[in-house]
Amino acid sequence: MGPHERHRPSAPLVVVIDGPAGAGKTTVARAVARALGLPLLDTGAIYRTLALVAQRRAIAWDDEPGLAALAVAFPIALGELPADGGPQAVRYAGEDVTAAIRTPAMSQGASKVSALPAVRAALLGIQRALGDRGCVAEGRDMGTVVFPDAPHKFFLTADLPTRALRRHAELAANPGAAVPSLDEVQREVAERDARDSSRAAAPLRQADDAVLVDSSGVGIDAVVERVLEHIRAATGA
């Protein structure tokens, strides 16, 4: 049993971690999910997959009716977290798209399709269904829209240079992917910040009852431990 691992609680538990691109949400959420024995709900992966499938079907990322129709019945499956620390498997209609969705293009595509109200409405039920038995959900509106009644909410952030560096490292770890320069990544992260924060549908913002965690200059293990300590204190575990 690792330093952060705990037995799964008997009652369903929902933990949400929101925040901007590159804040470390996925890494922290994975570690917290493992520690609590809960499934990981990576909503970014859902939007990335939608962007990928739309591109393959020649549906423009600003075609709101076309994207919403595609999203209504969306056969996506998120795998369990592998014991070796590898990425969570993502399958669409049985096809493994884990690597295909982790590119700069799909990151930008996810940001564009997720800004459309009809798309978000179409995927809301899918996200809630995936997390209805308890989960650690990470995204941008988990605490404000998808799981507004979640008992444990966190908003993870960091300064722009730190987030760009983390995002660049994430891209570099994707086998076979073309890795843009750090400056390009920082520009893309800043563009996504502006788009996610200004969109009309479920803009990126901290829920009123979310705990703010600034991870600038802080190791991921320390961030994970802070999140877990807060949950333990709230649950008496």
C-alpha positions as CSV (number, residue, x, y, z in Angstrom):
1,M,0.0,0.0,0.0
2,G,1.5,3.4,-1.1
3,P,1.9,6.4,1.1
4,H,-1.4,7.9,-0.1
5,E,-3.5,4.7,-0.4
6,R,-6.6,4.1,1.7
7,H,-9.4,1.7,1.6
8,R,-12.5,2.7,-0.4
9,P,-15.2,4.2,1.7
10,S,-18.4,2.2,2.1
11,A,-20.7,5.0,0.9
12,P,-20.4,6.6,-2.6
13,L,-18.1,9.5,-2.5
14,V,-17.7,12.3,-5.0
15,V,-14.6,14.5,-5.0
16,V,-14.4,17.2,-7.7
17,I,-11.2,19.0,-8.8
18,D,-11.6,21.9,-11.1
19,G,-9.0,24.3,-12.5
20,P,-7.4,25.7,-15.6
21,A,-5.2,23.9,-18.1
22,G,-1.9,22.7,-16.8
23,A,-2.7,23.1,-13.2
24,G,-2.0,19.5,-12.5
25,K,-5.7,18.4,-12.1
26,T,-5.3,15.1,-13.9
27,T,-2.2,14.0,-12.0
28,V,-3.7,15.1,-8.6
29,A,-7.0,13.5,-9.4
30,R,-5.4,10.2,-10.4
31,A,-3.5,10.1,-7.1
32,V,-6.5,11.0,-5.1
33,A,-8.6,8.4,-6.9
34,R,-6.1,5.7,-6.2
35,A,-5.8,6.8,-2.5
36,L,-9.6,6.6,-2.1
37,G,-10.2,3.6,-4.2
38,L,-12.5,5.5,-6.5
39,P,-13.0,5.6,-10.3
40,L,-11.5,8.6,-12.1
41,L,-13.8,10.7,-14.2
42,D,-11.6,12.7,-16.6
43,T,-14.1,15.0,-18.3
44,G,-11.4,16.5,-20.4
45,A,-10.9,13.1,-22.1
46,I,-14.6,13.1,-23.0
47,Y,-14.4,16.5,-24.7
48,R,-11.1,15.5,-26.4
49,T,-12.7,12.3,-27.7
50,L,-15.7,14.3,-29.1
51,A,-13.3,16.7,-30.8
52,L,-11.4,13.7,-32.3
53,V,-14.5,11.9,-33.6
54,A,-15.9,15.2,-35.0
55,Q,-12.7,15.8,-36.9
56,R,-12.8,12.3,-38.3
57,R,-16.4,12.8,-39.5
58,A,-15.7,16.3,-40.9
59,I,-17.9,18.0,-38.3
60,A,-16.5,21.4,-37.6
61,W,-15.6,22.3,-34.0
62,D,-18.0,25.2,-34.2
63,D,-20.9,23.2,-35.7
64,E,-23.0,23.2,-32.5
65,P,-26.0,21.2,-33.9
66,G,-23.8,18.6,-35.5
67,L,-21.6,18.2,-32.4
68,A,-24.6,18.0,-30.1
69,A,-26.2,15.3,-32.3
70,L,-22.9,13.4,-32.1
71,A,-22.7,13.8,-28.3
72,V,-26.3,12.6,-27.5
73,A,-25.4,9.0,-27.9
74,F,-21.7,8.9,-27.2
75,P,-20.2,5.4,-26.7
76,I,-17.2,6.3,-24.5
77,A,-15.7,4.2,-21.9
78,L,-13.1,5.2,-19.3
79,G,-10.9,2.4,-18.0
80,E,-9.6,1.7,-14.6
81,L,-6.4,3.4,-13.5
82,P,-3.6,1.0,-14.4
83,A,-1.4,-0.2,-11.5
84,D,1.8,0.8,-13.4
85,G,0.9,4.5,-13.3
86,G,0.1,4.6,-17.1
87,P,-2.6,6.7,-18.6
88,Q,-6.3,5.9,-18.1
89,A,-7.5,4.0,-21.1
90,V,-10.2,5.8,-23.2
91,R,-12.2,3.9,-25.7
92,Y,-14.8,5.2,-28.2
93,A,-17.1,2.5,-29.7
94,G,-14.5,-0.1,-28.7
95,E,-11.5,1.7,-30.2
96,D,-8.6,2.7,-28.0
97,V,-8.2,6.5,-28.5
98,T,-6.0,7.1,-25.4
99,A,-3.0,8.4,-27.3
100,A,-4.9,10.0,-30.2
101,I,-6.7,12.4,-27.9
102,R,-3.6,13.6,-26.0
103,T,-2.3,16.0,-28.6
104,P,-2.1,19.8,-28.7
105,A,-4.7,19.8,-31.5
106,M,-7.2,17.8,-29.5
107,S,-6.6,20.0,-26.5
108,Q,-7.6,23.0,-28.5
109,G,-10.5,21.1,-30.0
110,A,-11.8,20.1,-26.6
111,S,-11.7,23.7,-25.5
112,K,-13.7,24.8,-28.6
113,V,-16.4,22.1,-28.5
114,S,-16.8,22.4,-24.8
115,A,-17.7,26.1,-25.1
116,L,-20.9,25.2,-27.0
117,P,-24.0,25.1,-24.7
118,A,-25.8,22.3,-26.6
119,V,-22.7,20.1,-26.5
120,R,-22.3,20.5,-22.7
121,A,-26.0,19.8,-22.2
122,A,-25.8,16.7,-24.3
123,L,-22.8,15.3,-22.4
124,L,-24.1,16.3,-18.9
125,G,-26.1,13.1,-18.4
126,I,-23.2,10.9,-19.6
127,Q,-20.8,12.6,-17.1
128,R,-23.2,12.2,-14.2
129,A,-24.0,8.6,-15.1
130,L,-20.2,7.8,-15.1
131,G,-19.9,9.2,-11.6
132,D,-23.1,8.1,-10.0
133,R,-21.4,5.4,-7.9
134,G,-18.8,7.7,-6.6
135,C,-15.7,9.1,-8.3
136,V,-13.0,11.7,-8.4
137,A,-14.1,14.0,-11.2
138,E,-11.7,16.6,-12.7
139,G,-12.6,19.3,-15.2
140,R,-13.7,22.9,-15.3
141,D,-17.3,22.9,-14.1
142,M,-17.5,19.8,-12.0
143,G,-18.2,21.7,-8.8
144,T,-20.4,24.4,-10.4
145,V,-22.5,22.4,-12.9
146,V,-22.0,18.6,-13.1
147,F,-21.8,17.8,-9.4
148,P,-22.9,21.0,-7.6
149,D,-23.8,19.0,-4.4
150,A,-20.5,17.2,-4.2
151,P,-19.3,17.2,-0.6
152,H,-15.6,17.7,-1.5
153,K,-14.7,20.4,-4.0
154,F,-11.3,21.7,-4.9
155,F,-10.1,24.4,-7.3
156,L,-6.5,23.7,-8.4
157,T,-4.5,26.5,-10.0
158,A,-0.9,27.7,-10.6
159,D,0.8,30.6,-12.4
160,L,0.9,30.5,-16.2
161,P,4.7,29.6,-16.5
162,T,4.3,26.7,-14.1
163,R,1.2,25.4,-16.0
164,A,2.8,25.8,-19.4
165,L,5.9,23.8,-18.1
166,R,3.7,21.0,-16.8
167,R,1.6,20.9,-20.0
168,H,4.8,20.8,-22.1
169,A,6.1,17.8,-20.0
170,E,2.8,16.0,-20.4
171,L,3.0,16.4,-24.2
172,A,6.6,15.2,-24.2
173,A,5.6,12.1,-22.4
174,N,3.1,11.1,-25.2
175,P,5.0,8.5,-27.4
176,G,5.3,9.5,-31.0
177,A,3.7,12.9,-30.6
178,A,5.2,16.1,-32.1
179,V,6.0,18.4,-29.2
180,P,5.7,22.1,-29.6
181,S,8.1,24.6,-28.0
182,L,7.5,25.8,-24.5
183,D,6.7,29.2,-25.8
184,E,4.0,27.8,-28.1
185,V,2.6,25.7,-25.3
186,Q,2.4,28.8,-23.0
187,R,0.5,30.7,-25.8
188,E,-1.9,27.8,-26.2
189,V,-2.5,27.6,-22.4
190,A,-3.1,31.4,-22.2
191,E,-5.6,31.2,-25.2
192,R,-7.4,28.3,-23.5
193,D,-7.6,30.2,-20.3
194,A,-9.3,33.1,-22.1
195,R,-11.7,30.9,-24.0
196,D,-12.6,28.7,-21.0
197,S,-13.2,31.7,-18.7
198,S,-15.2,33.8,-21.1
199,R,-17.5,31.1,-22.6
200,A,-21.2,31.6,-22.1
201,A,-21.9,28.0,-21.0
202,A,-20.4,26.9,-17.7
203,P,-17.3,29.1,-17.7
204,L,-14.3,28.2,-15.7
205,R,-14.7,29.5,-12.2
206,Q,-14.1,28.4,-8.6
207,A,-17.2,27.1,-6.9
208,D,-18.2,29.2,-3.9
209,D,-17.6,26.2,-1.6
210,A,-14.4,24.9,-3.2
211,V,-11.1,24.9,-1.5
212,L,-8.5,26.9,-3.5
213,V,-5.2,25.1,-3.9
214,D,-2.3,27.0,-5.6
215,S,0.3,24.5,-6.7
216,S,2.8,27.0,-8.0
217,G,6.2,25.9,-6.7
218,V,4.6,23.0,-4.8
219,G,5.3,19.4,-5.5
220,I,2.4,17.2,-6.7
221,D,2.7,14.9,-3.7
222,A,2.2,17.8,-1.3
223,V,-0.9,18.9,-3.2
224,V,-2.3,15.4,-3.1
225,E,-1.7,15.1,0.6
226,R,-3.4,18.5,1.2
227,V,-6.5,17.3,-0.7
228,L,-6.5,14.0,1.2
229,E,-6.1,15.7,4.5
230,H,-9.0,18.0,3.9
231,I,-11.2,15.1,2.9
232,R,-10.1,13.1,6.0
233,A,-10.8,16.1,8.2
234,A,-14.3,16.5,6.7
235,T,-15.2,12.8,6.9
236,G,-13.5,12.0,10.2
237,A,-11.6,9.2,8.4
